[in-house]
Amino acid sequence: VIATPNGAVFINLTGNPGMAVGGTGDVLTGVLAAWLAQLLDAEAACKVAVYVHGMAGDIAEVDKGEISMSASDLTDHLGTALLDLSSSNQIQDESQGNQN
């Protein structure tokens, strides 16, 4: 869930329970910092970072399994997640977000 100061709420549908391990929040922080450095809009950067982080977790789940996933598995799959997003032109769509 991403909430903005003006009250907008966005729901991210990527990710899985296997990501509930130590270090995955640090990975998210790094992904967010990278997107903040590239985008002037902090809200868009948050949406893309959360989506890419979750997508990397989903790819890692397929590769490693939910039970044995580690934070480094997420970092190993960030590139694949970004390639998948850029090839399908979803990065711009995700920066718009799924608003509820």
N, CA, C and O of each residue as an XYZ file, in Angstrom:
400
protein
N       0.852     -1.176      0.000
C       0.000      0.000      0.000
C       0.895      1.235      0.000
O       1.835      1.342      0.788
N       0.588      2.143     -0.883
C       1.274      3.431     -0.929
C       0.214      4.495     -0.653
O      -0.817      4.538     -1.326
N       0.464      5.338      0.319
C      -0.461      6.422      0.651
C       0.265      7.751      0.490
O       1.428      7.881      0.874
N      -0.415      8.721     -0.069
C       0.185     10.030     -0.299
C      -0.334     11.035      0.729
O      -1.361     10.796      1.365
N       0.366     12.152      0.892
C      -0.083     13.166      1.845
C      -1.477     13.723      1.539
O      -2.174     14.188      2.441
N      -1.882     13.675      0.258
C      -3.210     14.207     -0.082
C      -4.322     13.177      0.092
O      -5.478     13.452     -0.229
N      -3.979     11.988      0.601
C      -4.985     10.984      0.903
C      -5.189      9.909     -0.146
O      -5.982      8.991      0.065
N      -4.492      9.999     -1.274
C      -4.612      8.959     -2.301
C      -3.948      7.678     -1.801
O      -2.917      7.719     -1.129
N      -4.551      6.549     -2.138
C      -4.029      5.248     -1.727
C      -3.882      4.379     -2.969
O      -4.784      4.314     -3.804
N      -2.738      3.715     -3.083
C      -2.451      2.846     -4.210
C      -2.113      1.460     -3.686
O      -1.383      1.316     -2.705
N      -2.647      0.447     -4.345
C      -2.439     -0.942     -3.940
C      -1.509     -1.612     -4.941
O      -1.749     -1.556     -6.147
N      -0.453     -2.243     -4.448
C       0.462     -3.008     -5.285
C       0.067     -4.480     -5.220
O      -0.122     -5.029     -4.135
N      -0.054     -5.107     -6.369
C      -0.476     -6.502     -6.414
C       0.678     -7.474     -6.646
O       0.455     -8.678     -6.766
N       1.907     -6.967     -6.709
C       3.050     -7.866     -6.875
C       3.616     -8.239     -5.514
O       3.335     -7.580     -4.513
N       4.414     -9.295     -5.485
C       5.041     -9.743     -4.245
C       4.357    -10.974     -3.697
O       3.304    -11.387     -4.184
N       4.965    -11.556     -2.680
C       4.463    -12.805     -2.112
C       4.993    -12.969     -0.693
O       5.912    -12.250     -0.299
N       4.441    -13.892      0.082
C       4.861    -14.078      1.475
C       6.326    -14.481      1.645
O       6.901    -14.266      2.712
N       6.935    -15.058      0.614
C       8.344    -15.431      0.709
C       9.269    -14.239      0.882
O      10.429    -14.393      1.265
N       8.753    -13.055      0.599
C       9.546    -11.835      0.732
C       9.618    -11.343      2.177
O      10.289    -10.349      2.456
N       8.948    -12.015      3.082
C       8.939    -11.605      4.491
C      10.158    -12.173      5.206
O      10.039    -12.932      6.168
N      11.332    -11.788      4.716
C      12.597    -12.223      5.318
C      13.492    -11.001      5.501
O      13.300     -9.966      4.861
N      14.458    -11.144      6.376
C      15.367    -10.045      6.655
C      16.091     -9.555      5.413
O      16.582    -10.349      4.611
N      16.150     -8.249      5.266
C      16.900     -7.637      4.182
C      16.066     -7.188      2.997
O      16.532     -6.385      2.189
N      14.834     -7.692      2.874
C      14.035     -7.299      1.710
C      13.609     -5.832      1.782
O      13.438     -5.186      0.748
N      13.440     -5.314      2.974
C      13.146     -3.885      3.116
C      14.329     -3.033      2.689
O      14.155     -1.953      2.125
N      15.534     -3.522      2.961
C      16.737     -2.823      2.507
C      16.814     -2.815      0.983
O      17.212     -1.820      0.377
N      16.427     -3.938      0.367
C      16.392     -4.003     -1.095
C      15.386     -2.981     -1.627
O      15.678     -2.262     -2.583
N      14.216     -2.918     -1.016
C      13.207     -1.942     -1.440
C      13.740     -0.517     -1.304
O      13.514      0.314     -2.183
N      14.436     -0.233     -0.225
C      15.007      1.102     -0.023
C      15.978      1.451     -1.142
O      15.971      2.575     -1.642
N      16.812      0.499     -1.536
C      17.754      0.729     -2.630
C      17.061      0.955     -3.958
O      17.450      1.837     -4.724
N      16.038      0.166     -4.233
C      15.279      0.329     -5.478
C      14.590      1.692     -5.480
O      14.588      2.391     -6.494
N      14.014      2.060     -4.356
C      13.349      3.359     -4.253
C      14.341      4.505     -4.456
O      14.044      5.462     -5.170
N      15.505      4.413     -3.840
C      16.518      5.462     -3.998
C      16.935      5.598     -5.460
O      17.136      6.708     -5.952
N      17.063      4.470     -6.149
C      17.435      4.509     -7.566
C      16.367      5.213     -8.399
O      16.691      6.015     -9.275
N      15.101      4.917     -8.132
C      14.023      5.560     -8.893
C      13.866      7.026     -8.509
O      13.541      7.851     -9.363
N      14.087      7.363     -7.257
C      14.023      8.773     -6.855
C      15.102      9.586     -7.559
O      14.891     10.756     -7.881
N      16.259      8.969     -7.800
C      17.344      9.659     -8.493
C      17.010      9.891     -9.968
O      17.555     10.802    -10.591
N      16.120      9.072    -10.524
C      15.788      9.168    -11.949
C      14.516      9.962    -12.229
O      14.382     10.564    -13.295
N      13.599      9.967    -11.294
C      12.310     10.626    -11.501
C      12.177     11.819    -10.563
O      12.565     11.747     -9.397
N      11.637     12.894    -11.067
C      11.423     14.060    -10.215
C      10.200     13.891     -9.332
O      10.082     14.552     -8.300
N       9.307     13.029     -9.720
C       8.053     12.822     -9.003
C       8.215     11.694     -7.983
O       8.313     10.526     -8.359
N       8.242     12.036     -6.708
C       8.448     11.036     -5.651
C       7.324     10.010     -5.617
O       7.575      8.835     -5.353
N       6.101     10.428     -5.878
C       4.980      9.485     -5.875
C       5.159      8.431     -6.969
O       4.962      7.242     -6.722
N       5.529      8.860     -8.163
C       5.752      7.916     -9.265
C       6.917      6.985     -8.947
O       6.851      5.789     -9.228
N       7.980      7.529     -8.361
C       9.133      6.707     -8.000
C       8.737      5.634     -6.994
O       9.175      4.489     -7.106
N       7.918      5.992     -6.018
C       7.462      5.011     -5.026
C       6.645      3.906     -5.680
O       6.836      2.728     -5.378
N       5.744      4.278     -6.567
C       4.901      3.278     -7.227
C       5.731      2.301     -8.046
O       5.534      1.089     -7.960
N       6.662      2.828     -8.843
C       7.486      1.959     -9.684
C       8.391      1.089     -8.819
O       8.525     -0.106     -9.079
N       9.012      1.669     -7.799
C       9.923      0.902     -6.945
C       9.209     -0.246     -6.243
O       9.717     -1.366     -6.211
N       8.053      0.021     -5.690
C       7.300     -1.025     -4.991
C       6.884     -2.123     -5.970
O       6.964     -3.309     -5.649
N       6.445     -1.728     -7.152
C       6.020     -2.705     -8.152
C       7.194     -3.574     -8.606
O       7.072     -4.798     -8.653
N       8.324     -2.955     -8.939
C       9.506     -3.697     -9.406
C      10.024     -4.617     -8.305
O      10.396     -5.758     -8.579
N      10.053     -4.142     -7.080
C      10.490     -4.947     -5.939
C       9.618     -6.190     -5.805
O      10.129     -7.300     -5.655
N       8.315     -6.003     -5.858
C       7.399     -7.137     -5.763
C       7.514     -8.081     -6.941
O       7.434     -9.299     -6.781
N       7.701     -7.521     -8.123
C       7.849     -8.354     -9.317
C       9.120     -9.201     -9.230
O       9.110    -10.374     -9.601
N      10.210     -8.613     -8.743
C      11.443     -9.382     -8.543
C      11.202    -10.508     -7.545
O      11.736    -11.606     -7.705
N      10.405    -10.242     -6.523
C      10.046    -11.284     -5.561
C       9.232    -12.390     -6.191
O       9.412    -13.563     -5.863
N       8.338    -12.029     -7.092
C       7.532    -13.041     -7.782
C       8.400    -13.913     -8.689
O       8.199    -15.125     -8.770
N       9.355    -13.298     -9.363
C      10.272    -14.060    -10.217
C      11.156    -14.958     -9.359
O      11.404    -16.109     -9.718
N      11.633    -14.438     -8.227
C      12.462    -15.238     -7.315
C      11.681    -16.417     -6.756
O      12.238    -17.497     -6.555
N      10.399    -16.215     -6.505
C       9.568    -17.309     -5.991
C       9.518    -18.464     -6.990
O       9.607    -19.629     -6.600
N       9.378    -18.147     -8.257
C       9.346    -19.183     -9.293
C      10.696    -19.889     -9.368
O      10.762    -21.107     -9.532
N      11.770    -19.114     -9.248
C      13.125    -19.658     -9.383
C      13.587    -20.416     -8.144
O      14.160    -21.499     -8.265
N      13.351    -19.869     -6.960
C      13.904    -20.422     -5.716
C      12.874    -21.095     -4.819
O      13.218    -21.953     -4.007
N      11.624    -20.709     -4.965
C      10.589    -21.204     -4.062
C      10.323    -20.195     -2.968
O      11.221    -19.471     -2.540
N       9.094    -20.155     -2.523
C       8.683    -19.174     -1.518
C       9.373    -19.390     -0.180
O       9.744    -18.423      0.485
N       9.548    -20.630      0.220
C      10.077    -20.922      1.554
C      11.568    -20.618      1.668
O      12.035    -20.217      2.734
N      12.312    -20.803      0.592
C      13.767    -20.647      0.678
C      14.268    -19.310      0.152
O      15.474    -19.139     -0.024
N      13.385    -18.366     -0.102
C      13.782    -17.091     -0.677
C      14.589    -16.245      0.307
O      14.331    -16.249      1.511
N      15.573    -15.518     -0.236
C      16.361    -14.588      0.573
C      16.355    -13.220     -0.101
O      15.938    -13.087     -1.252
N      16.813    -12.222      0.615
C      16.854    -10.871      0.054
C      17.757    -10.816     -1.172
O      17.465    -10.091     -2.124
N      18.844    -11.569     -1.157
C      19.735    -11.557     -2.320
C      19.069    -12.159     -3.548
O      19.437    -11.826     -4.674
N      18.091    -13.041     -3.346
C      17.341    -13.566     -4.487
C      16.560    -12.446     -5.174
O      16.410    -12.449     -6.396
N      16.068    -11.500     -4.395
C      15.375    -10.354     -4.991
C      16.338     -9.532     -5.834
O      16.025     -9.177     -6.971
N      17.505     -9.230     -5.283
C      18.464     -8.427     -6.044
C      18.910     -9.170     -7.301
O      19.157     -8.549     -8.335
N      19.012    -10.485     -7.218
C      19.391    -11.282     -8.391
C      18.362    -11.185     -9.510
O      18.701    -11.373    -10.679
N      17.116    -10.895     -9.170
C      16.039    -10.889    -10.158
C      15.512     -9.489    -10.497
O      14.548     -9.362    -11.252
N      16.128     -8.449     -9.952
C      15.687     -7.088    -10.272
C      15.867     -6.771    -11.753
O      14.998     -6.150    -12.367
N      16.982     -7.191    -12.324
C      17.233     -6.932    -13.743
C      16.178     -7.560    -14.629
O      15.690     -6.931    -15.568
N      15.826     -8.803    -14.330
C      14.792     -9.487    -15.105
C      13.454     -8.766    -14.971
O      12.726     -8.605    -15.951
N      13.139     -8.337    -13.763
C      11.882     -7.611    -13.545
C      11.855     -6.318    -14.358
O      10.842     -5.993    -14.978
N      12.957     -5.587    -14.356
C      13.015     -4.337    -15.117
C      12.919     -4.589    -16.615
O      12.243     -3.848    -17.328
N      13.593     -5.634    -17.097
C      13.502     -5.969    -18.523
C      12.082     -6.345    -18.909
O      11.587     -5.937    -19.960
N      11.427     -7.127    -18.053
C      10.037     -7.500    -18.319
C       9.139     -6.264    -18.377
O       8.280     -6.151    -19.252
N       9.346     -5.348    -17.443
C       8.536     -4.127    -17.428
C       8.804     -3.254    -18.639
O       7.872     -2.769    -19.279
N      10.076     -3.053    -18.955
C      10.397     -2.159    -20.066
C       9.965     -2.754    -21.395
O       9.576     -2.013    -22.298
N      10.022     -4.076    -21.539
C       9.606     -4.692    -22.800
C       8.095     -4.632    -22.989
O       7.606     -4.692    -24.116
N       7.365     -4.516    -21.903
C       5.904     -4.439    -22.016
C       5.383     -3.018    -21.804
O       4.174     -2.800    -21.735
N       6.301     -2.050    -21.703
C       5.932     -0.641    -21.510
C       5.078     -0.407    -20.276
O       4.236      0.491    -20.274
N       5.278     -1.192    -19.233
C       4.479     -1.042    -18.021
C       5.047     -0.026    -17.048
O       4.349      0.387    -16.122
N       6.290      0.389    -17.230
C       6.877      1.317    -16.259
C       6.050      2.598    -16.197
O       5.749      3.084    -15.107
N       5.685      3.143    -17.334
C       4.863      4.356    -17.316
C       3.502      4.062    -16.709
O       2.983      4.869    -15.937
N       2.909      2.909    -17.050
C       1.614      2.551    -16.481
C       1.693      2.418    -14.966
O       0.805      2.898    -14.261
N       2.743      1.773    -14.451
C       2.866      1.565    -13.010
C       3.142      2.867    -12.276
O       2.750      3.017    -11.119
N       3.814      3.813    -12.932
C       4.037      5.093    -12.258
C       2.715      5.841    -12.079
O       2.606      6.716    -11.219
N       1.714      5.497    -12.890
C       0.381      6.066    -12.713
C      -0.336      5.391    -11.555
O      -1.127      6.027    -10.859
N      -0.064      4.097    -11.340
C      -0.570      3.373    -10.180
C      -1.987      2.877    -10.326
O      -2.740      3.303    -11.202
N      -2.327      1.958     -9.436
C      -3.685      1.436     -9.320
C      -4.320      2.122     -8.130
O      -4.108      1.714     -6.988
N      -5.082      3.140     -8.383
C      -5.651      3.919     -7.283
C      -6.974      3.322     -6.851
O      -7.808      2.966     -7.684
N      -7.162      3.212     -5.544
C      -8.421      2.728     -4.966
C      -9.014      3.793     -4.092
O     -10.079      3.590     -3.508
